[in-house]
């Protein structure tokens, strides 16, 4: 990955405790998986920022290399990759996500 792209990703991750790289944004998700993540985070009433990968192809590809995860959306908490839609759904349903966010955002 280009070092400039990596630096941009790191700056985005530093901009908020929770960052979601997704298709669309939290007000208008552009795919069902991205919408699932937004709905879960809204249900937990935690503040989060989003980055629309459809607006920037370098970041869209770069984030996949950065996380070594092939799909979008991608959720990061305090700069740590947590997972995508399926993982967030599992963590939400088990209560693990609420606990993790309570600790990480304390």
VOKOL-303965 format. One line per 4 residues: number of its first residue (from 1); their letters; for each residue x, y, z of N, C-alpha, C. Coordinates in steps of 0.2 Angstrom, whole numbers, plus 5000, padded with zeros to 4 digits. Example, Ala and Ser with C-alpha at 12.3 -4.5 7.8 and 13.67 -1.06 7.14 Angstrom:
1	AS	5066/4972/5039/5062/4978/5039/5066/4984/5039  5064/4989/5035/5068/4995/5036/5064/5000/5039
//
This chain:
1	XXXX	5004/4994/5000/5000/5000/5000/5004/5006/5000  5002/5011/4996/5006/5018/4996/5006/5021/5003  5012/5024/5005/5012/5027/5011/5008/5032/5013  5006/5036/5007/5001/5042/5008/4994/5039/5010
5	XXXX	4992/5034/5006/4986/5031/5008/4986/5028/5015  4991/5025/5017/4991/5022/5024/4991/5028/5029  4994/5034/5027/4994/5040/5032/4987/5043/5032  4984/5043/5027/4977/5045/5027/4972/5041/5031
9	XXXX	4973/5034/5030/4969/5029/5034/4970/5030/5041  4977/5031/5043/4978/5032/5050/4976/5038/5053  4976/5044/5049/4973/5050/5051/4965/5049/5052  4962/5046/5048/4955/5045/5048/4953/5041/5055
13	XXXX	4957/5036/5056/4956/5032/5062/4957/5036/5068  4962/5041/5068/4963/5045/5074/4958/5050/5075  4954/5051/5070/4949/5057/5070/4943/5055/5075  4942/5049/5077/4936/5047/5081/4937/5041/5084
17	XXXX	4934/5040/5090/4935/5033/5094/4932/5027/5090  4927/5029/5086/4924/5023/5082/4923/5026/5075  4926/5022/5070/4926/5024/5063/4924/5018/5059  4919/5020/5055/4916/5015/5050/4918/5016/5043
21	XXXX	4922/5012/5040/4923/5013/5033/4917/5009/5029  4913/5012/5025/4907/5009/5023/4905/5012/5016  4900/5009/5013/4897/5012/5007/4891/5017/5009  4892/5023/5007/4888/5028/5010/4890/5031/5016
25	XXXX	4885/5034/5020/4887/5037/5026/4882/5035/5031  4883/5038/5038/4878/5035/5043/4871/5038/5042  4870/5043/5038/4864/5046/5036/4860/5043/5030  4865/5040/5026/4862/5037/5020/4867/5031/5018
29	XXXX	4866/5025/5021/4870/5019/5019/4868/5017/5012  4873/5015/5008/4872/5013/5002/4872/5005/5000  4872/5002/5006/4871/4994/5005/4869/4992/5012  4866/4986/5011/4862/4983/5017/4867/4981/5023
33	XXXX	4873/4979/5021/4878/4977/5026/4880/4984/5030  4882/4989/5026/4883/4996/5030/4877/4998/5034  4871/4997/5031/4865/4999/5035/4865/4995/5042  4867/4989/5042/4866/4985/5048/4871/4988/5053
37	XXXX	4877/4989/5051/4882/4992/5056/4879/4999/5059  4877/5003/5054/4874/5010/5057/4869/5008/5062  4864/5004/5060/4858/5003/5065/4861/5000/5072  4866/4996/5071/4868/4993/5078/4872/4998/5082
41	XXXX	4876/5002/5079/4879/5008/5083/4874/5013/5085  4869/5014/5081/4864/5019/5083/4860/5016/5089  4858/5009/5089/4855/5006/5094/4859/5006/5101  4865/5006/5100/4870/5007/5106/4871/5014/5108
45	XXXX	4868/5019/5104/4869/5026/5106/4876/5028/5107  4880/5026/5103/4887/5028/5103/4889/5033/5098  4893/5038/5099/4895/5042/5093/4900/5038/5089  4899/5039/5082/4904/5036/5078/4904/5041/5071
49	XXXX	4910/5040/5068/4911/5043/5061/4911/5038/5056  4909/5040/5050/4909/5036/5044/4914/5039/5039  4916/5034/5034/4920/5037/5028/4917/5033/5023  4915/5036/5018/4911/5033/5012/4917/5031/5007
53	XXXX	4918/5024/5007/4923/5022/5002/4921/5023/4995  4915/5024/4993/4913/5025/4986/4915/5031/4984  4917/5036/4988/4920/5043/4986/4927/5043/4985  4931/5037/4987/4938/5037/4986/4941/5030/4985
57	XXXX	4942/5029/4979/4944/5022/4977/4951/5020/4980  4955/5025/4982/4962/5023/4985/4960/5021/4992  4956/5024/4996/4954/5022/5003/4950/5015/5002  4946/5015/4997/4942/5009/4997/4946/5002/4996
61	XXXX	4952/5003/4992/4956/4997/4991/4961/4997/4997  4963/5003/4999/4969/5003/5005/4966/5001/5011  4960/5002/5013/4957/4999/5019/4957/4992/5020  4956/4989/5014/4956/4981/5014/4963/4979/5015
65	XXXX	4968/4982/5012/4975/4980/5013/4977/4981/5020  4975/4987/5023/4977/4989/5030/4974/4984/5035  4968/4982/5034/4965/4977/5039/4966/4970/5037  4969/4969/5031/4969/4962/5028/4962/4959/5029
69	XXXX	4957/4962/5027/4950/4960/5027/4947/4962/5021  4944/4958/5017/4942/4959/5010/4936/4963/5009  4932/4964/5014/4925/4967/5013/4924/4973/5017  4919/4977/5014/4916/4983/5017/4909/4982/5020
73	XXXX	4907/4984/5025/4910/4989/5030/4915/4986/5034  4919/4991/5037/4924/4989/5042/4924/4994/5048  4923/4991/5054/4923/4995/5060/4929/4995/5064  4931/5001/5066/4937/5001/5070/4935/5005/5077
77	XXXX	4938/5002/5082/4937/5006/5089/4944/5007/5091  4945/5014/5093/4951/5016/5095/4957/5013/5091  4956/5014/5084/4961/5012/5079/4962/5004/5078  4958/5000/5082/4958/4993/5081/4953/4990/5077
81	XXXX	4954/4986/5072/4949/4983/5068/4945/4978/5072  4938/4979/5072/4934/4975/5075/4931/4969/5071  4929/4972/5065/4926/4967/5060/4921/4971/5055  4917/4966/5052/4912/4969/5047/4905/4968/5050
85	XXXX	4901/4968/5045/4893/4967/5047/4892/4961/5051  4894/4955/5048/4892/4949/5052/4895/4948/5059  4901/4950/5060/4905/4950/5066/4901/4955/5071  4899/4961/5068/4896/4966/5073/4889/4963/5075
89	XXXX	4886/4960/5070/4879/4957/5072/4880/4952/5078  4885/4947/5077/4886/4942/5082/4888/4945/5089  4892/4950/5088/4894/4953/5095/4889/4957/5098  4884/4960/5094/4879/4964/5097/4874/4959/5100
93	XXXX	4872/4954/5096/4867/4949/5099/4870/4945/5105  4876/4944/5106/4879/4941/5112/4880/4946/5118  4880/4952/5116/4881/4957/5122/4888/4959/5122  4893/4956/5118/4900/4957/5118/4901/4964/5116
97	XXXX	4898/4967/5111/4899/4973/5108/4898/4979/5113  4892/4978/5116/4891/4983/5121/4896/4984/5127  4898/4978/5129/4903/4977/5134/4910/4980/5132  4912/4978/5125/4918/4981/5123/4918/4988/5122
101	XXXX	4913/4991/5119/4912/4998/5118/4912/5002/5125  4909/4999/5130/4909/5002/5137/4916/5003/5139  4920/4998/5138/4927/4998/5141/4931/5003/5136  4931/5002/5130/4935/5006/5125/4933/5013/5125
105	XX	4927/5015/5127/4925/5022/5126/4925/5025/5133  4927/5021/5138/4927/5024/5145/4932/5030/5146
//
